[in-house]
Amino acid sequence: MKKIITEKTTPQQPKMQPEIGGKKCVEIWSAQCGECFKWRIIPSEDEYEEIRSKFIEDPFVCSKKAGVCCNDGADIEYDKSRTWVIDKPNTPKTPAGFKRRMVMRGCESRIDCYYKTPNGKKQLRSPTDVSNFLTSYPEYNINGHISLQHFSFNAPKIMQDTLPPTSAAAAPKD
C-alpha cells in the first residue's frame, strides 16, 4: 500500500471504529516501525501518546516493543477492514488526569478533538476552554506545570481509502 511508505513522516495511526450512538472513536493504537514499516499495536493510549510525543527525536522501531523485532510479522495490516487515521508526530502528551478524545463526525469527513477534564465536569474543545478551566480549577494545575502547550486540538488525518464505500466522505467528487 503506497500510503504507508509515503506517510513515513506521520507514522502513528489510531484506527477508528463504531462506538455507542454510532459515533466512531479510536479503538486500536498503533505505530509504524521507522525501519521495516510494519505496524505494531501499542497496548495503551498512554504508551501511544508517549511514543507520538517524542516521535521526531526518538522514532519508533520494532525493538522498542518487548520481544519484537523487524523480522516478526506485522501486528496489524493496513487495510479497509477499519477506518485508519494518522496522528501528527510530536503532538504533546495529554496531561495527567485529562483524556484526549477524538470523535469522527457522522459524515466521516472530519474528526473533532476534545479533552475530558479530571473532574468530569467539562469537555474542553478549544484553547480558550483549557485556559478557562485551568483558571477556574487551579487544583488541577499544581505548581503551574500545565499550560496550553500541553493540549492539541489538531485532528488526525482520515485515510480516505479506508472509509467504508457507503461513507459520504468516501464518495467520489464530481
N, C-alpha and C positions, 0 to 999 in steps of 0.2 A: 504494500500500500504506500503510495508515494508520499502522502501527508506525514506519515511517521518520520520519514527521513527529512523532509523539508521543514518540519516543525522542531528541529533539534534545539532551537533556542528556547522553546517553551515546552519542556518535556513532561511536566507534571500534569496528570489528567484525571480528574474525578469523572465518574460516569453518572449519568442522570437516569433515574427510574421512577415509576409512579409511587406516590405516597398517598396517604389518606386524603380524600377530597379531590383526587385526580391531579393534584399538583405534582410536578416532578422535582425531586430533591436528590442530592448526592447519595448514592448507595455504596459505591466502591471507590477507594482511594488507590491510586497507582502512580508510579513514576517510571520513566523510560531510562534505561541504562545509557549513559553517555558513551559507552564503548561498543556494546553489541546491539543496542537499540531495542532490546527485548523489554516488554512491560512486566513490572514487578508489582504485585499487590502490596500495599502498605497497610499494616494491620489496624492502625487507628488514625483518626483525624489529627490528633496531636502530633504523632510521628510524621504524618504527611506535611503538616504545617511547618514543622522544624526543617524538613528537607527543602520544602519550597522556599522558606525564608532565607536560606543560605545557598540557593542553587548556583548562582553565578560564581561565587568564590569557592564553593565546595560541591561540584556536580555529583549527582547520584550515579553510582555504579553498582553492579550486582553484588560485589563483595561486601558492600555495606549492610546487606541483609544477611543475617546469620545463616550459615550453612548453604549459601547460594553462590554460584559463580556463573560467568558468562557461558560456560559450556552446557549449563542446565537449560531445559526448555523454558519458554516464557510462562509466567503465571497466568496470563490472560492475553487474548488476542484482540487486536483492534479489528472490530467487525461491526455489522449492523444489528447485532443481537441486543444492543442497548445504545442509547444516545451518549456520545462522548463529548466532553468539553475540555478545553485546555486552559489551565490557570496560568497566569503570568508568573515567571520566576521572580524571586525576591519580594513577593508580597509579604508584608510583615506578619509575624506570628501573632495570633489573637491573644490579647492579654488574659491572664488567669482569671477565671470566673465568667468571662464573656464567651459567647459561642457565635461564630460566624456561620450564617446560613445563606445558602444560595438556592433560590427557587425559580424554576423555569415558568415563564408566563404561559397561559393556556394556549396561545397561538404558537408557542415554541420558537418565537423569533428573538427572544431576549431572556436574560437571567437577571433577576433582582438580587442584590446582596444586601444583607442587613445583619445586625448584631443583636443577640438576645442579651439582656443585662443580667448581672449576677443575682439581682433581687427578683428577676422575672416580671417586673412591673412594666417594662417598656421594650419596644423593638426600636433600635437606633437605625435609621435609614439614610442618614447624611452626616457629614462632619459637624453641622450645626447641632443635630440631635446629640452627638457624642459630647460636644462641648457643654451643652446644657445639662446633660446627665451628670457629667463629672463635677460641674459646679453645684448642682442640686444634691448630689450624693457624694460628698468628699470622702466618706468612709471607704469607698471603692477605689480610691486613688491615694493609697497610703504613701506618704513621703513624695507625692507628686511624680511617681515613676511612670504613670500612664499619660500619654499625650495623643493628640490627633494622628501623629505619625505611626501609631500602633494599630490603626484601623485603615482598611482599604475597601472602598466601595466599587472598585474596578471589577466588572463582571468577567468571568471566564468566557472564552470564545466557544461558541457552539459549533461543533463539527457537522456541517450541513449534510455531508454524505452519510451520516449515521442516523439522521432523523427518520422516523417511520414515513413511508410513502404517503400516508394519509395526512401528514402534518401540513398545515398551511405554509409553514416556513420552508418545507422541502419541495413544494410545488414549483415547477419551472416558471420563470417570469417571461411573459410575452413581450 
